[in-house]
Amino acid sequence: MPGYRQTLLALFCAGSWLLAGACGGTSASSGSDDDGAAGTENGSGSGGADNGSGGTGGNQQPNGSAGEFSVDYPDDTRVVDLSDEDYIAVCEAAVEYVLNDAGPAFCTAYIGGSLIESGATDEQIRSQCALFVPACVAQVAAATNCTPPEAECTATVGEMEACVNALGEAGDEISETMPECADLTSDTTLPDATSLLAMDQIGNCAELEQQCPGIVPLPLDALPLPGAGGAAAGG
């Protein structure tokens, strides 16, 4: 985790008046500002409206609003019976599906909350949030670490799909209620980022996590969080 902390702090230092003083524009996120690095690597065009037949890893729907997540394996297939390559493809698609909506919302709560706690002005909150949320989303996506489960894992593909879909629905709800960076002020109350997508409170995910720890490795803890020496405090 220290490596991710240092990386995010470097992103902040590259352009944040909070840590490096007023320094004008930055190139902290020199690529596209599209929310969410997730959902751009499947080569499926604009949102994957068609299920198609899928390839390795199945007919994943990377966009939460596009439909349910499913893969081309029977529901009763044990996850450990997938090849390592197939499991990693399914796992990465599952995380991408969830983070499509939840990633930007999580990062808005994390970045926006840090800025609000810091005492920034409304203009500073909005501009810095807009600058760093895309970088945060990319950092979270890059932290995904899909490791094939241990032989003792008894979960099935169907159980994994159910958890991923429950997380996707929760991500949709979070995204719908999370304000945009442009709407934030110093008086805005944002949810604690650590409370979003709690695996032990959504669908069958708690049971699944007990059966196979890390089976849906949402990397939302890969960043320093407000209240725990977070970025806005410089610690």
C-alpha positions in Angstrom: 0.0 0.0 0.0 2.8 2.5 0.6 3.6 2.4 -3.1 0.1 3.5 -4.0 0.2 6.2 -1.4 3.4 7.6 -2.8 2.0 7.4 -6.3 -1.1 9.3 -5.5 0.8 11.9 -3.4 3.0 12.4 -6.4 0.0 13.0 -8.6 -1.3 15.5 -6.1 2.1 17.2 -5.8 2.3 17.5 -9.5 -0.5 20.0 -9.6 -2.1 20.5 -6.2 -2.0 23.9 -4.4 -2.6 21.8 -1.3 0.7 20.1 -1.3 3.0 22.0 -3.7 1.6 25.5 -3.6 -0.1 27.3 -6.4 1.5 26.1 -9.5 -1.0 26.6 -12.3 -2.0 23.9 -14.7 -0.6 20.4 -14.6 -0.2 17.3 -16.7 -1.1 14.9 -13.9 -3.5 13.2 -16.2 -2.2 13.8 -19.7 -4.5 11.3 -21.4 -8.2 11.4 -21.9 -10.3 12.9 -19.1 -13.0 10.3 -19.7 -14.2 9.1 -16.3 -12.9 5.7 -15.6 -10.1 3.9 -17.3 -12.3 0.9 -17.0 -14.4 -0.1 -19.9 -12.0 1.0 -22.7 -10.0 -2.1 -23.2 -12.5 -4.5 -24.5 -12.6 -3.1 -28.0 -16.4 -3.3 -28.0 -17.1 0.2 -29.3 -19.4 2.4 -27.4 -20.7 0.5 -24.4 -21.1 -3.0 -25.7 -24.8 -2.9 -26.4 -24.7 -6.4 -27.9 -23.9 -9.4 -25.8 -22.5 -11.3 -28.7 -21.0 -14.7 -28.1 -18.1 -13.4 -26.1 -14.6 -14.7 -26.1 -12.3 -15.8 -23.4 -13.9 -14.8 -20.2 -17.4 -14.7 -21.7 -19.9 -12.0 -22.5 -19.0 -9.6 -19.9 -20.9 -6.3 -19.9 -18.2 -3.7 -18.9 -20.8 -0.9 -18.4 -23.1 -1.2 -15.4 -25.9 0.3 -17.3 -25.6 -2.1 -20.2 -27.0 -5.2 -18.5 -26.0 -7.9 -16.1 -22.5 -9.3 -15.8 -22.3 -12.8 -17.0 -19.6 -15.1 -18.4 -19.7 -18.1 -20.8 -19.4 -20.8 -18.2 -22.1 -22.8 -16.5 -23.2 -21.3 -13.2 -22.2 -24.5 -11.3 -18.6 -24.3 -12.6 -16.2 -24.0 -9.7 -14.0 -21.0 -10.0 -10.9 -23.1 -9.2 -11.7 -25.3 -12.2 -11.1 -22.4 -14.6 -7.6 -22.1 -16.0 -5.5 -19.3 -14.5 -5.8 -17.4 -17.8 -9.6 -17.7 -17.9 -10.0 -16.8 -14.2 -7.9 -13.7 -14.6 -9.9 -12.6 -17.7 -13.2 -13.1 -15.8 -11.9 -11.4 -12.6 -10.5 -8.4 -14.5 -13.8 -8.0 -16.4 -15.7 -8.3 -13.1 -13.7 -5.5 -11.5 -14.0 -3.4 -14.6 -17.8 -3.9 -14.6 -18.1 -2.7 -11.0 -15.6 0.2 -11.3 -17.3 1.6 -14.4 -19.8 3.5 -12.2 -18.3 3.0 -8.7 -14.8 4.1 -9.6 -15.6 7.8 -10.4 -18.1 7.9 -7.5 -15.5 6.5 -5.1 -12.9 8.9 -6.3 -15.2 11.9 -6.1 -16.0 11.0 -2.5 -12.3 10.5 -1.8 -10.8 13.5 -3.6 -13.7 15.8 -2.9 -13.9 14.8 0.8 -10.1 15.4 1.2 -10.4 18.9 -0.4 -13.5 19.9 1.7 -11.7 18.7 4.9 -8.7 20.8 4.0 -10.6 24.1 4.1 -10.3 24.8 0.4 -12.4 27.4 -1.3 -15.3 26.3 -3.5 -13.4 27.1 -6.7 -10.4 25.2 -5.5 -12.5 22.2 -4.5 -14.2 22.1 -7.9 -11.1 22.6 -10.0 -8.9 20.2 -8.0 -11.6 17.6 -7.9 -12.1 17.7 -11.7 -8.3 17.5 -12.2 -7.6 14.5 -9.8 -10.7 12.3 -10.1 -9.6 10.9 -13.5 -6.1 10.2 -12.1 -7.6 8.5 -9.1 -9.9 6.3 -11.2 -6.9 5.3 -13.3 -4.9 4.5 -10.2 -7.6 2.4 -8.7 -8.1 0.5 -12.0 -4.3 -0.1 -12.3 -4.2 -1.5 -8.7 -6.5 -4.4 -9.7 -4.6 -7.7 -8.8 -6.5 -10.8 -10.0 -4.8 -13.8 -8.5 -6.3 -17.3 -9.1 -7.9 -18.6 -5.9 -6.6 -21.3 -3.7 -7.7 -24.9 -4.2 -9.9 -24.7 -1.1 -12.1 -22.1 -2.8 -15.6 -23.6 -3.2 -17.3 -20.7 -5.0 -19.0 -21.2 -8.3 -19.1 -18.9 -11.4 -22.8 -18.3 -10.7 -22.0 -17.1 -7.1 -19.3 -14.8 -8.4 -21.7 -13.4 -11.0 -24.3 -12.8 -8.3 -21.8 -10.8 -6.2 -20.5 -8.8 -9.1 -24.1 -7.9 -10.2 -25.0 -6.8 -6.6 -21.8 -4.7 -6.5 -22.7 -3.3 -9.9 -26.2 -2.3 -8.7 -24.7 -0.7 -5.6 -22.3 1.2 -7.9 -25.1 2.4 -10.0 -26.9 3.8 -6.9 -23.8 5.4 -5.6 -23.1 7.0 -9.0 -26.7 8.4 -9.2 -26.5 10.1 -5.8 -22.9 11.3 -5.9 -22.6 15.0 -6.8 -20.3 16.0 -9.7 -17.1 17.8 -9.0 -18.6 21.0 -10.5 -21.4 20.9 -7.9 -19.2 20.6 -4.8 -18.8 23.4 -2.3 -17.2 23.6 1.1 -20.6 22.8 2.6 -21.1 19.6 0.7 -21.4 16.5 2.8 -19.9 13.5 1.0 -20.0 9.8 2.2 -16.9 8.3 3.7 -15.1 6.7 0.8 -14.4 3.7 3.0 -18.1 3.0 3.4 -18.7 2.6 -0.3 -19.1 -0.9 -1.8 -18.5 -2.7 1.6 -18.2 -6.3 0.5 -19.7 -7.5 3.8 -22.9 -5.6 3.3 -23.8 -6.2 -0.4 -25.6 -9.3 -1.8 -23.9 -12.6 -1.3 -20.4 -11.0 -1.4 -19.6 -11.5 2.3 -20.2 -15.3 2.0 -18.3 -15.4 -1.3 -15.3 -13.5 0.3 -15.3 -16.1 3.1 -15.2 -18.9 0.7 -12.6 -17.4 -1.5 -10.8 -14.3 -0.1 -10.0 -11.7 -2.8 -12.2 -13.4 -5.5 -13.5 -9.9 -6.5 -10.5 -7.8 -5.7 -11.9 -4.3 -5.7 -8.8 -2.2 -5.1 -10.6 0.6 -3.3 -8.2 0.3 -0.4 -5.2 1.0 -2.6 -5.2 4.7 -1.9 -4.7 6.7 1.3 -8.0 7.6 2.6 -9.3 10.8 4.4 -9.0 10.4 8.2 -6.1 8.1 7.9 -3.3 10.4 7.0 -4.9 11.1 3.6 -3.6 13.1 0.7 -5.1 16.4 1.7 -3.3 16.4 5.0 -0.1 15.7 3.2 0.6 12.6 5.3 
